[in-house]
Amino acid sequence: MASPRHSTERKRTCDVSNCDKEATRSVSGRKVEKAGISVSSEPSRNARLCKDHYREFKKKTKKDRALERLDW
């Protein structure tokens, strides 16, 4: 029987350049590039981030996310 694509056996690494930690979150690659974090994969795809880089991403985009919430 084939294994599911979302199998927990396969560990994914962080897509940020020079980072080998395990990825925990997936975010739009374009948003990550816009935040100033260099991604080793294609920016048009989702970027997988480790816990530390996701925290950095959230800090850098805090103001933008607050403005998005006010717009609607």
N, C-alpha and C positions, 0 to 999 in steps of 0.2 A: 504494500500500500504506500502511496506517495505521502510524503510529509507535508503538512500545511506550510504555506508561504510565511506565515507569521510565527514560525517555530522559534522557541526560546533557545534552542541549541546553538543557533548562529548568532554570534555576538558582533554587533556593528560598532565601528569606531567613530569618533568625532570627525567631522569633515573640515574642521579648522586646520589650517596649515600647521605642521609640526606638533600635532596633538594626537596621542595614541590612546586616550582614555575611552571607556565605553560610553556610547551615545545613549542618552536617556530621553531626549526630546527631538522632534522634527519641526522645523520652522521654514517658511518660505526663504529660498536662497537669495532672492532679490532684497528682501527686508534685512537679511543678515549683512549683505554687501553694503546696503544703504547705511547701516549702523556703523560701518567702518571695520568690520571683522572680516579678515581675509579667509575665503573658503577655497579649499582645494578642488572641489567639484564644480560643475556647471551652475552658475547663479540662477538659471531659469528653473532648476529643479529644487526640491526641498533639500534643506541642509540638515544633517543630523548633528546635534550638539550635545556635548557632555554637560554635566551638572554645572561645572564652573563657567563654561562659555555661555550656557543658557542664562545664568545669573548676570553675566556681563552684558549680554544682549538685552535683557530686561531693564537693566540700569540705563543703558544708552538710549533705549526707546521709550522710556517712561513718559517724557513730555509729549511725544508724538501720540502715544496711546491715550493720554488724557485729553488731548485735543480731538482725537477721533470720537471719543465718547461724548464730547460736548456738541459736535457737529450735527448729530442726528436729532 
